[in-house]
Amino acid sequence: MRREIALFGVLVPSLLLYFLASLPLFLVFDRLLSRIGFYHSVLHAPLAKFGLFLCLFSCLVLLTGS
């Protein structure tokens, strides 16, 4: 994983870019799981959403890390 990426002459932490890239993925999966009714079957829905976001974020970092 790169530490910093130059974006228009400004050094941006790479984790910020991974975070911004994982947000649309999370929104798609969140909407899909809401339509299925998955969140009605879990005990704490916000915690499940947070776990889903962490899984997507970490998978994105691990798959693109070099």
N, CA, C and O atoms as a Tripos MOL2 file, in Angstrom:
@<TRIPOS>MOLECULE
protein
  264   263    66     0     0
PROTEIN
NO_CHARGES

@<TRIPOS>ATOM
      1 N           0.8370   -1.1680    0.0000 N.3       1 MET1
      2 CA          0.0000    0.0000    0.0000 C.3       1 MET1
      3 C           0.8890    1.2410    0.0000 C.2       1 MET1
      4 O           1.8360    1.3490    0.7790 O.2       1 MET1
      5 N           0.5690    2.1480   -0.8680 N.am      2 ARG2
      6 CA          1.3260    3.3920   -0.9020 C.3       2 ARG2
      7 C           0.9140    4.2750    0.2730 C.2       2 ARG2
      8 O          -0.2390    4.2630    0.7040 O.2       2 ARG2
      9 N           1.8520    5.0160    0.7650 N.am      3 ARG3
     10 CA          1.5400    5.8810    1.8990 C.3       3 ARG3
     11 C           0.8220    7.1440    1.4640 C.2       3 ARG3
     12 O          -0.1650    7.5410    2.0840 O.2       3 ARG3
     13 N           1.3030    7.7780    0.4110 N.am      4 GLU4
     14 CA          0.7190    9.0280   -0.0660 C.3       4 GLU4
     15 C           0.6630    9.0150   -1.5800 C.2       4 GLU4
     16 O           1.5010    8.4040   -2.2430 O.2       4 GLU4
     17 N          -0.3310    9.6940   -2.1160 N.am      5 ILE5
     18 CA         -0.4960    9.8040   -3.5560 C.3       5 ILE5
     19 C          -0.5870   11.2800   -3.8940 C.2       5 ILE5
     20 O          -1.3190   12.0290   -3.2480 O.2       5 ILE5
     21 N           0.1550   11.6920   -4.9040 N.am      6 ALA6
     22 CA          0.1120   13.0840   -5.3420 C.3       6 ALA6
     23 C          -1.1290   13.2900   -6.1960 C.2       6 ALA6
     24 O          -1.2750   12.6660   -7.2480 O.2       6 ALA6
     25 N          -2.0180   14.1600   -5.7490 N.am      7 LEU7
     26 CA         -3.2670   14.4470   -6.4450 C.3       7 LEU7
     27 C          -3.3390   15.9480   -6.6760 C.2       7 LEU7
     28 O          -3.5950   16.7200   -5.7520 O.2       7 LEU7
     29 N          -3.1090   16.3540   -7.9280 N.am      8 PHE8
     30 CA         -3.0740   17.7710   -8.3030 C.3       8 PHE8
     31 C          -2.0360   18.5470   -7.4970 C.2       8 PHE8
     32 O          -2.2640   19.6970   -7.1220 O.2       8 PHE8
     33 N          -0.9220   17.9250   -7.2400 N.am      9 GLY9
     34 CA          0.1680   18.5770   -6.5310 C.3       9 GLY9
     35 C           0.0370   18.5260   -5.0210 C.2       9 GLY9
     36 O           0.8750   19.0880   -4.3170 O.2       9 GLY9
     37 N          -0.9810   17.8740   -4.5070 N.am     10 VAL10
     38 CA         -1.1910   17.7640   -3.0630 C.3      10 VAL10
     39 C          -1.0420   16.3020   -2.6770 C.2      10 VAL10
     40 O          -1.6080   15.4180   -3.3200 O.2      10 VAL10
     41 N          -0.2780   16.0550   -1.6230 N.am     11 LEU11
     42 CA         -0.1050   14.6840   -1.1460 C.3      11 LEU11
     43 C          -1.3170   14.2880   -0.3050 C.2      11 LEU11
     44 O          -1.6260   14.9220    0.7040 O.2      11 LEU11
     45 N          -1.9900   13.2350   -0.7390 N.am     12 VAL12
     46 CA         -3.2010   12.7530   -0.0780 C.3      12 VAL12
     47 C          -2.9160   11.3570    0.4540 C.2      12 VAL12
     48 O          -2.3450   10.5350   -0.2640 O.2      12 VAL12
     49 N          -3.2970   11.0690    1.6870 N.am     13 PRO13
     50 CA         -3.1090    9.7110    2.2000 C.3      13 PRO13
     51 C          -3.9040    8.7090    1.3600 C.2      13 PRO13
     52 O          -5.0470    8.9740    0.9870 O.2      13 PRO13
     53 N          -3.3090    7.5880    1.0730 N.am     14 SER14
     54 CA         -3.9710    6.6060    0.2140 C.3      14 SER14
     55 C          -5.1990    6.0080    0.8810 C.2      14 SER14
     56 O          -6.1320    5.5940    0.1930 O.2      14 SER14
     57 N          -5.2160    5.9570    2.2000 N.am     15 LEU15
     58 CA         -6.3880    5.4230    2.8950 C.3      15 LEU15
     59 C          -7.6200    6.2900    2.6670 C.2      15 LEU15
     60 O          -8.7370    5.7740    2.6530 O.2      15 LEU15
     61 N          -7.4410    7.5780    2.4890 N.am     16 LEU16
     62 CA         -8.5700    8.4490    2.1860 C.3      16 LEU16
     63 C          -9.1720    8.1030    0.8330 C.2      16 LEU16
     64 O         -10.3940    8.0930    0.6860 O.2      16 LEU16
     65 N          -8.3420    7.8220   -0.1430 N.am     17 LEU17
     66 CA         -8.8490    7.4500   -1.4610 C.3      17 LEU17
     67 C          -9.5390    6.0940   -1.4260 C.2      17 LEU17
     68 O         -10.5570    5.9020   -2.0920 O.2      17 LEU17
     69 N          -8.9980    5.1500   -0.6570 N.am     18 TYR18
     70 CA         -9.6570    3.8580   -0.4930 C.3      18 TYR18
     71 C         -11.0090    4.0250    0.2080 C.2      18 TYR18
     72 O         -11.9860    3.3630   -0.1420 O.2      18 TYR18
     73 N         -11.0490    4.9050    1.1860 N.am     19 PHE19
     74 CA        -12.2900    5.1770    1.9080 C.3      19 PHE19
     75 C         -13.3440    5.7470    0.9630 C.2      19 PHE19
     76 O         -14.4990    5.3200    0.9800 O.2      19 PHE19
     77 N         -12.9400    6.7120    0.1390 N.am     20 LEU20
     78 CA        -13.8830    7.3160   -0.7980 C.3      20 LEU20
     79 C         -14.3220    6.3420   -1.8850 C.2      20 LEU20
     80 O         -15.4420    6.4380   -2.3870 O.2      20 LEU20
     81 N         -13.4640    5.4230   -2.2460 N.am     21 ALA21
     82 CA        -13.8250    4.4220   -3.2510 C.3      21 ALA21
     83 C         -14.7490    3.3570   -2.6740 C.2      21 ALA21
     84 O         -15.5530    2.7790   -3.4050 O.2      21 ALA21
     85 N         -14.6470    3.0910   -1.3810 N.am     22 SER22
     86 CA        -15.4880    2.0540   -0.7860 C.3      22 SER22
     87 C         -16.8800    2.5670   -0.4260 C.2      22 SER22
     88 O         -17.7820    1.7610   -0.1970 O.2      22 SER22
     89 N         -17.0800    3.8750   -0.3700 N.am     23 LEU23
     90 CA        -18.4030    4.4110   -0.0580 C.3      23 LEU23
     91 C         -19.4650    4.0280   -1.0790 C.2      23 LEU23
     92 O         -20.5300    3.5630   -0.6720 O.2      23 LEU23
     93 N         -19.2400    4.1940   -2.3930 N.am     24 PRO24
     94 CA        -20.2750    3.7690   -3.3470 C.3      24 PRO24
     95 C         -20.5490    2.2640   -3.3020 C.2      24 PRO24
     96 O         -21.6910    1.8340   -3.4620 O.2      24 PRO24
     97 N         -19.5020    1.4680   -3.0840 N.am     25 LEU25
     98 CA        -19.7060    0.0290   -2.9430 C.3      25 LEU25
     99 C         -20.5940   -0.2820   -1.7420 C.2      25 LEU25
    100 O         -21.4830   -1.1300   -1.8130 O.2      25 LEU25
    101 N         -20.3390    0.4100   -0.6530 N.am     26 PHE26
    102 CA        -21.1430    0.2010    0.5460 C.3      26 PHE26
    103 C         -22.5970    0.5900    0.3090 C.2      26 PHE26
    104 O         -23.5060   -0.1130    0.7500 O.2      26 PHE26
    105 N         -22.8210    1.6890   -0.3740 N.am     27 LEU27
    106 CA        -24.1940    2.1280   -0.6160 C.3      27 LEU27
    107 C         -24.9620    1.1290   -1.4730 C.2      27 LEU27
    108 O         -26.1490    0.8970   -1.2470 O.2      27 LEU27
    109 N         -24.2900    0.5410   -2.4530 N.am     28 VAL28
    110 CA        -24.9370   -0.4650   -3.2990 C.3      28 VAL28
    111 C         -25.2860   -1.7070   -2.4840 C.2      28 VAL28
    112 O         -26.4130   -2.1970   -2.5520 O.2      28 VAL28
    113 N         -24.3230   -2.2190   -1.7110 N.am     29 PHE29
    114 CA        -24.5720   -3.4090   -0.9020 C.3      29 PHE29
    115 C         -25.6010   -3.1360    0.1910 C.2      29 PHE29
    116 O         -26.4160   -4.0040    0.5070 O.2      29 PHE29
    117 N         -25.5700   -1.9400    0.7670 N.am     30 ASP30
    118 CA        -26.5180   -1.5820    1.8160 C.3      30 ASP30
    119 C         -27.9440   -1.5550    1.2680 C.2      30 ASP30
    120 O         -28.8660   -2.0660    1.9040 O.2      30 ASP30
    121 N         -28.1220   -0.9700    0.1060 N.am     31 ARG31
    122 CA        -29.4520   -0.9280   -0.4960 C.3      31 ARG31
    123 C         -29.9340   -2.3350   -0.8570 C.2      31 ARG31
    124 O         -31.1070   -2.6630   -0.6790 O.2      31 ARG31
    125 N         -29.0290   -3.1510   -1.3610 N.am     32 LEU32
    126 CA        -29.3860   -4.5270   -1.7090 C.3      32 LEU32
    127 C         -29.7990   -5.3260   -0.4700 C.2      32 LEU32
    128 O         -30.8080   -6.0310   -0.4880 O.2      32 LEU32
    129 N         -29.0280   -5.2150    0.5850 N.am     33 LEU33
    130 CA        -29.3510   -5.9470    1.8120 C.3      33 LEU33
    131 C         -30.6140   -5.4140    2.4810 C.2      33 LEU33
    132 O         -31.3280   -6.1700    3.1400 O.2      33 LEU33
    133 N         -30.8980   -4.1260    2.3220 N.am     34 SER34
    134 CA        -32.1340   -3.5660    2.8710 C.3      34 SER34
    135 C         -33.3480   -4.1090    2.1300 C.2      34 SER34
    136 O         -34.3640   -4.4250    2.7490 O.2      34 SER34
    137 N         -33.2500   -4.2170    0.8200 N.am     35 ARG35
    138 CA        -34.3700   -4.7430    0.0380 C.3      35 ARG35
    139 C         -34.6340   -6.2160    0.3360 C.2      35 ARG35
    140 O         -35.7820   -6.6600    0.3430 O.2      35 ARG35
    141 N         -33.5730   -6.9610    0.5800 N.am     36 ILE36
    142 CA        -33.7260   -8.3780    0.9050 C.3      36 ILE36
    143 C         -34.3500   -8.5470    2.2900 C.2      36 ILE36
    144 O         -35.0380   -9.5350    2.5480 O.2      36 ILE36
    145 N         -34.1090   -7.5800    3.1790 N.am     37 GLY37
    146 CA        -34.6060   -7.6780    4.5450 C.3      37 GLY37
    147 C         -33.5980   -8.2720    5.5010 C.2      37 GLY37
    148 O         -33.9600   -8.7980    6.5530 O.2      37 GLY37
    149 N         -32.3380   -8.1870    5.1380 N.am     38 PHE38
    150 CA        -31.2730   -8.7550    5.9700 C.3      38 PHE38
    151 C         -31.1800   -8.0580    7.3190 C.2      38 PHE38
    152 O         -30.9200   -8.7140    8.3280 O.2      38 PHE38
    153 N         -31.3850   -6.7470    7.3610 N.am     39 TYR39
    154 CA        -31.1980   -6.0000    8.6020 C.3      39 TYR39
    155 C         -32.2900   -6.2750    9.6290 C.2      39 TYR39
    156 O         -32.1220   -5.9500   10.8050 O.2      39 TYR39
    157 N         -33.3960   -6.8630    9.2130 N.am     40 HIS40
    158 CA        -34.4320   -7.2470   10.1670 C.3      40 HIS40
    159 C         -34.0500   -8.5160   10.9160 C.2      40 HIS40
    160 O         -34.6090   -8.8080   11.9730 O.2      40 HIS40
    161 N         -33.1110   -9.2630   10.3800 N.am     41 SER41
    162 CA        -32.7280  -10.5200   11.0210 C.3      41 SER41
    163 C         -31.4830  -10.4000   11.9000 C.2      41 SER41
    164 O         -31.1050  -11.3700   12.5570 O.2      41 SER41
    165 N         -30.8470   -9.2470   11.9260 N.am     42 VAL42
    166 CA        -29.6750   -9.0710   12.7890 C.3      42 VAL42
    167 C         -30.0880   -8.3290   14.0570 C.2      42 VAL42
    168 O         -31.0900   -7.6140   14.0740 O.2      42 VAL42
    169 N         -29.3150   -8.5060   15.0990 N.am     43 LEU43
    170 CA        -29.6600   -7.9150   16.3870 C.3      43 LEU43
    171 C         -29.4250   -6.4100   16.4010 C.2      43 LEU43
    172 O         -30.2510   -5.6550   16.9150 O.2      43 LEU43
    173 N         -28.3100   -5.9750   15.8450 N.am     44 HIS44
    174 CA        -27.9450   -4.5570   15.8770 C.3      44 HIS44
    175 C         -27.5870   -4.1220   14.4540 C.2      44 HIS44
    176 O         -26.4630   -4.3340   14.0000 O.2      44 HIS44
    177 N         -28.5360   -3.5200   13.7630 N.am     45 ALA45
    178 CA        -28.3580   -3.1830   12.3480 C.3      45 ALA45
    179 C         -27.2240   -2.1880   12.0900 C.2      45 ALA45
    180 O         -26.4640   -2.3850   11.1410 O.2      45 ALA45
    181 N         -27.0740   -1.1190   12.8990 N.am     46 PRO46
    182 CA        -25.9510   -0.2060   12.6350 C.3      46 PRO46
    183 C         -24.5890   -0.8840   12.7700 C.2      46 PRO46
    184 O         -23.6550   -0.5540   12.0390 O.2      46 PRO46
    185 N         -24.4750   -1.8190   13.6920 N.am     47 LEU47
    186 CA        -23.2190   -2.5420   13.8470 C.3      47 LEU47
    187 C         -22.9620   -3.4520   12.6480 C.2      47 LEU47
    188 O         -21.8190   -3.6070   12.2170 O.2      47 LEU47
    189 N         -24.0150   -4.0470   12.1140 N.am     48 ALA48
    190 CA        -23.8730   -4.8710   10.9160 C.3      48 ALA48
    191 C         -23.4690   -4.0190    9.7170 C.2      48 ALA48
    192 O         -22.6670   -4.4510    8.8900 O.2      48 ALA48
    193 N         -24.0180   -2.8170    9.6200 N.am     49 LYS49
    194 CA        -23.6470   -1.9020    8.5290 C.3      49 LYS49
    195 C         -22.1860   -1.4730    8.6540 C.2      49 LYS49
    196 O         -21.4630   -1.3970    7.6600 O.2      49 LYS49
    197 N         -21.7680   -1.1980    9.8740 N.am     50 PHE50
    198 CA        -20.3720   -0.8240   10.0920 C.3      50 PHE50
    199 C         -19.4330   -1.9690    9.7420 C.2      50 PHE50
    200 O         -18.3830   -1.7540    9.1370 O.2      50 PHE50
    201 N         -19.8060   -3.1700   10.1160 N.am     51 GLY51
    202 CA        -19.0090   -4.3530    9.7790 C.3      51 GLY51
    203 C         -18.9360   -4.5730    8.2820 C.2      51 GLY51
    204 O         -17.8850   -4.9400    7.7580 O.2      51 GLY51
    205 N         -20.0500   -4.3500    7.5850 N.am     52 LEU52
    206 CA        -20.0640   -4.4630    6.1340 C.3      52 LEU52
    207 C         -19.1160   -3.4510    5.4990 C.2      52 LEU52
    208 O         -18.3700   -3.7800    4.5760 O.2      52 LEU52
    209 N         -19.1510   -2.2110    6.0010 N.am     53 PHE53
    210 CA        -18.2530   -1.1950    5.4630 C.3      53 PHE53
    211 C         -16.7920   -1.5530    5.7190 C.2      53 PHE53
    212 O         -15.9480   -1.3850    4.8390 O.2      53 PHE53
    213 N         -16.4920   -2.0400    6.9100 N.am     54 LEU54
    214 CA        -15.1120   -2.4260    7.2100 C.3      54 LEU54
    215 C         -14.6400   -3.5660    6.3250 C.2      54 LEU54
    216 O         -13.4910   -3.5770    5.8850 O.2      54 LEU54
    217 N         -15.5140   -4.5210    6.0620 N.am     55 CYS55
    218 CA        -15.1460   -5.6350    5.1790 C.3      55 CYS55
    219 C         -14.8760   -5.1470    3.7600 C.2      55 CYS55
    220 O         -13.9010   -5.5630    3.1350 O.2      55 CYS55
    221 N         -15.7280   -4.2730    3.2540 N.am     56 LEU56
    222 CA        -15.5230   -3.7400    1.9060 C.3      56 LEU56
    223 C         -14.2440   -2.9100    1.8290 C.2      56 LEU56
    224 O         -13.4750   -3.0230    0.8740 O.2      56 LEU56
    225 N         -14.0310   -2.0890    2.8270 N.am     57 PHE57
    226 CA        -12.8400   -1.2240    2.8680 C.3      57 PHE57
    227 C         -11.5700   -2.0590    2.9260 C.2      57 PHE57
    228 O         -10.6190   -1.7930    2.1900 O.2      57 PHE57
    229 N         -11.5460   -3.0590    3.7880 N.am     58 SER58
    230 CA        -10.3360   -3.8640    3.9270 C.3      58 SER58
    231 C         -10.0950   -4.7330    2.6850 C.2      58 SER58
    232 O          -8.9490   -4.9400    2.2860 O.2      58 SER58
    233 N         -11.1560   -5.2330    2.0850 N.am     59 CYS59
    234 CA        -10.9850   -6.0070    0.8410 C.3      59 CYS59
    235 C         -10.4390   -5.1360   -0.2720 C.2      59 CYS59
    236 O          -9.5910   -5.5750   -1.0490 O.2      59 CYS59
    237 N         -10.9190   -3.9040   -0.3550 N.am     60 LEU60
    238 CA        -10.4230   -2.9920   -1.3770 C.3      60 LEU60
    239 C          -8.9370   -2.6850   -1.1610 C.2      60 LEU60
    240 O          -8.1620   -2.6530   -2.1170 O.2      60 LEU60
    241 N          -8.5520   -2.4640    0.0760 N.am     61 VAL61
    242 CA         -7.1310   -2.1780    0.3830 C.3      61 VAL61
    243 C          -6.2650   -3.3910    0.0760 C.2      61 VAL61
    244 O          -5.1940   -3.2560   -0.5150 O.2      61 VAL61
    245 N          -6.7240   -4.5740    0.4730 N.am     62 LEU62
    246 CA         -5.9200   -5.7700    0.2610 C.3      62 LEU62
    247 C          -5.8270   -6.1700   -1.2140 C.2      62 LEU62
    248 O          -4.7900   -6.6640   -1.6560 O.2      62 LEU62
    249 N          -6.8890   -5.9620   -1.9660 N.am     63 LEU63
    250 CA         -6.8690   -6.3380   -3.3730 C.3      63 LEU63
    251 C          -6.0540   -5.3750   -4.2320 C.2      63 LEU63
    252 O          -5.4700   -5.7920   -5.2330 O.2      63 LEU63
    253 N          -6.0020   -4.1100   -3.8660 N.am     64 THR64
    254 CA         -5.2770   -3.1360   -4.6670 C.3      64 THR64
    255 C          -3.9180   -2.7860   -4.0900 C.2      64 THR64
    256 O          -3.1540   -2.0620   -4.7280 O.2      64 THR64
    257 N          -3.5970   -3.2710   -2.9160 N.am     65 GLY65
    258 CA         -2.3350   -2.9470   -2.2730 C.3      65 GLY65
    259 C          -1.1450   -3.5450   -3.0050 C.2      65 GLY65
    260 O          -1.1800   -4.6900   -3.4570 O.2      65 GLY65
    261 N          -0.1020   -2.7540   -3.1110 N.am     66 SER66
    262 CA          1.1120   -3.2570   -3.7350 C.3      66 SER66
    263 C           2.3490   -2.6990   -3.0480 C.2      66 SER66
    264 O           3.4700   -3.0170   -3.4430 O.2      66 SER66
@<TRIPOS>BOND
     1     1     2 1
     2     2     3 1
     3     3     4 2
     4     3     5 am
     5     5     6 1
     6     6     7 1
     7     7     8 2
     8     7     9 am
     9     9    10 1
    10    10    11 1
    11    11    12 2
    12    11    13 am
    13    13    14 1
    14    14    15 1
    15    15    16 2
    16    15    17 am
    17    17    18 1
    18    18    19 1
    19    19    20 2
    20    19    21 am
    21    21    22 1
    22    22    23 1
    23    23    24 2
    24    23    25 am
    25    25    26 1
    26    26    27 1
    27    27    28 2
    28    27    29 am
    29    29    30 1
    30    30    31 1
    31    31    32 2
    32    31    33 am
    33    33    34 1
    34    34    35 1
    35    35    36 2
    36    35    37 am
    37    37    38 1
    38    38    39 1
    39    39    40 2
    40    39    41 am
    41    41    42 1
    42    42    43 1
    43    43    44 2
    44    43    45 am
    45    45    46 1
    46    46    47 1
    47    47    48 2
    48    47    49 am
    49    49    50 1
    50    50    51 1
    51    51    52 2
    52    51    53 am
    53    53    54 1
    54    54    55 1
    55    55    56 2
    56    55    57 am
    57    57    58 1
    58    58    59 1
    59    59    60 2
    60    59    61 am
    61    61    62 1
    62    62    63 1
    63    63    64 2
    64    63    65 am
    65    65    66 1
    66    66    67 1
    67    67    68 2
    68    67    69 am
    69    69    70 1
    70    70    71 1
    71    71    72 2
    72    71    73 am
    73    73    74 1
    74    74    75 1
    75    75    76 2
    76    75    77 am
    77    77    78 1
    78    78    79 1
    79    79    80 2
    80    79    81 am
    81    81    82 1
    82    82    83 1
    83    83    84 2
    84    83    85 am
    85    85    86 1
    86    86    87 1
    87    87    88 2
    88    87    89 am
    89    89    90 1
    90    90    91 1
    91    91    92 2
    92    91    93 am
    93    93    94 1
    94    94    95 1
    95    95    96 2
    96    95    97 am
    97    97    98 1
    98    98    99 1
    99    99   100 2
   100    99   101 am
   101   101   102 1
   102   102   103 1
   103   103   104 2
   104   103   105 am
   105   105   106 1
   106   106   107 1
   107   107   108 2
   108   107   109 am
   109   109   110 1
   110   110   111 1
   111   111   112 2
   112   111   113 am
   113   113   114 1
   114   114   115 1
   115   115   116 2
   116   115   117 am
   117   117   118 1
   118   118   119 1
   119   119   120 2
   120   119   121 am
   121   121   122 1
   122   122   123 1
   123   123   124 2
   124   123   125 am
   125   125   126 1
   126   126   127 1
   127   127   128 2
   128   127   129 am
   129   129   130 1
   130   130   131 1
   131   131   132 2
   132   131   133 am
   133   133   134 1
   134   134   135 1
   135   135   136 2
   136   135   137 am
   137   137   138 1
   138   138   139 1
   139   139   140 2
   140   139   141 am
   141   141   142 1
   142   142   143 1
   143   143   144 2
   144   143   145 am
   145   145   146 1
   146   146   147 1
   147   147   148 2
   148   147   149 am
   149   149   150 1
   150   150   151 1
   151   151   152 2
   152   151   153 am
   153   153   154 1
   154   154   155 1
   155   155   156 2
   156   155   157 am
   157   157   158 1
   158   158   159 1
   159   159   160 2
   160   159   161 am
   161   161   162 1
   162   162   163 1
   163   163   164 2
   164   163   165 am
   165   165   166 1
   166   166   167 1
   167   167   168 2
   168   167   169 am
   169   169   170 1
   170   170   171 1
   171   171   172 2
   172   171   173 am
   173   173   174 1
   174   174   175 1
   175   175   176 2
   176   175   177 am
   177   177   178 1
   178   178   179 1
   179   179   180 2
   180   179   181 am
   181   181   182 1
   182   182   183 1
   183   183   184 2
   184   183   185 am
   185   185   186 1
   186   186   187 1
   187   187   188 2
   188   187   189 am
   189   189   190 1
   190   190   191 1
   191   191   192 2
   192   191   193 am
   193   193   194 1
   194   194   195 1
   195   195   196 2
   196   195   197 am
   197   197   198 1
   198   198   199 1
   199   199   200 2
   200   199   201 am
   201   201   202 1
   202   202   203 1
   203   203   204 2
   204   203   205 am
   205   205   206 1
   206   206   207 1
   207   207   208 2
   208   207   209 am
   209   209   210 1
   210   210   211 1
   211   211   212 2
   212   211   213 am
   213   213   214 1
   214   214   215 1
   215   215   216 2
   216   215   217 am
   217   217   218 1
   218   218   219 1
   219   219   220 2
   220   219   221 am
   221   221   222 1
   222   222   223 1
   223   223   224 2
   224   223   225 am
   225   225   226 1
   226   226   227 1
   227   227   228 2
   228   227   229 am
   229   229   230 1
   230   230   231 1
   231   231   232 2
   232   231   233 am
   233   233   234 1
   234   234   235 1
   235   235   236 2
   236   235   237 am
   237   237   238 1
   238   238   239 1
   239   239   240 2
   240   239   241 am
   241   241   242 1
   242   242   243 1
   243   243   244 2
   244   243   245 am
   245   245   246 1
   246   246   247 1
   247   247   248 2
   248   247   249 am
   249   249   250 1
   250   250   251 1
   251   251   252 2
   252   251   253 am
   253   253   254 1
   254   254   255 1
   255   255   256 2
   256   255   257 am
   257   257   258 1
   258   258   259 1
   259   259   260 2
   260   259   261 am
   261   261   262 1
   262   262   263 1
   263   263   264 2
@<TRIPOS>SUBSTRUCTURE
     1 MET1         2 RESIDUE 1 A MET
     2 ARG2         6 RESIDUE 1 A ARG
     3 ARG3        10 RESIDUE 1 A ARG
     4 GLU4        14 RESIDUE 1 A GLU
     5 ILE5        18 RESIDUE 1 A ILE
     6 ALA6        22 RESIDUE 1 A ALA
     7 LEU7        26 RESIDUE 1 A LEU
     8 PHE8        30 RESIDUE 1 A PHE
     9 GLY9        34 RESIDUE 1 A GLY
    10 VAL10       38 RESIDUE 1 A VAL
    11 LEU11       42 RESIDUE 1 A LEU
    12 VAL12       46 RESIDUE 1 A VAL
    13 PRO13       50 RESIDUE 1 A PRO
    14 SER14       54 RESIDUE 1 A SER
    15 LEU15       58 RESIDUE 1 A LEU
    16 LEU16       62 RESIDUE 1 A LEU
    17 LEU17       66 RESIDUE 1 A LEU
    18 TYR18       70 RESIDUE 1 A TYR
    19 PHE19       74 RESIDUE 1 A PHE
    20 LEU20       78 RESIDUE 1 A LEU
    21 ALA21       82 RESIDUE 1 A ALA
    22 SER22       86 RESIDUE 1 A SER
    23 LEU23       90 RESIDUE 1 A LEU
    24 PRO24       94 RESIDUE 1 A PRO
    25 LEU25       98 RESIDUE 1 A LEU
    26 PHE26      102 RESIDUE 1 A PHE
    27 LEU27      106 RESIDUE 1 A LEU
    28 VAL28      110 RESIDUE 1 A VAL
    29 PHE29      114 RESIDUE 1 A PHE
    30 ASP30      118 RESIDUE 1 A ASP
    31 ARG31      122 RESIDUE 1 A ARG
    32 LEU32      126 RESIDUE 1 A LEU
    33 LEU33      130 RESIDUE 1 A LEU
    34 SER34      134 RESIDUE 1 A SER
    35 ARG35      138 RESIDUE 1 A ARG
    36 ILE36      142 RESIDUE 1 A ILE
    37 GLY37      146 RESIDUE 1 A GLY
    38 PHE38      150 RESIDUE 1 A PHE
    39 TYR39      154 RESIDUE 1 A TYR
    40 HIS40      158 RESIDUE 1 A HIS
    41 SER41      162 RESIDUE 1 A SER
    42 VAL42      166 RESIDUE 1 A VAL
    43 LEU43      170 RESIDUE 1 A LEU
    44 HIS44      174 RESIDUE 1 A HIS
    45 ALA45      178 RESIDUE 1 A ALA
    46 PRO46      182 RESIDUE 1 A PRO
    47 LEU47      186 RESIDUE 1 A LEU
    48 ALA48      190 RESIDUE 1 A ALA
    49 LYS49      194 RESIDUE 1 A LYS
    50 PHE50      198 RESIDUE 1 A PHE
    51 GLY51      202 RESIDUE 1 A GLY
    52 LEU52      206 RESIDUE 1 A LEU
    53 PHE53      210 RESIDUE 1 A PHE
    54 LEU54      214 RESIDUE 1 A LEU
    55 CYS55      218 RESIDUE 1 A CYS
    56 LEU56      222 RESIDUE 1 A LEU
    57 PHE57      226 RESIDUE 1 A PHE
    58 SER58      230 RESIDUE 1 A SER
    59 CYS59      234 RESIDUE 1 A CYS
    60 LEU60      238 RESIDUE 1 A LEU
    61 VAL61      242 RESIDUE 1 A VAL
    62 LEU62      246 RESIDUE 1 A LEU
    63 LEU63      250 RESIDUE 1 A LEU
    64 THR64      254 RESIDUE 1 A THR
    65 GLY65      258 RESIDUE 1 A GLY
    66 SER66      262 RESIDUE 1 A SER
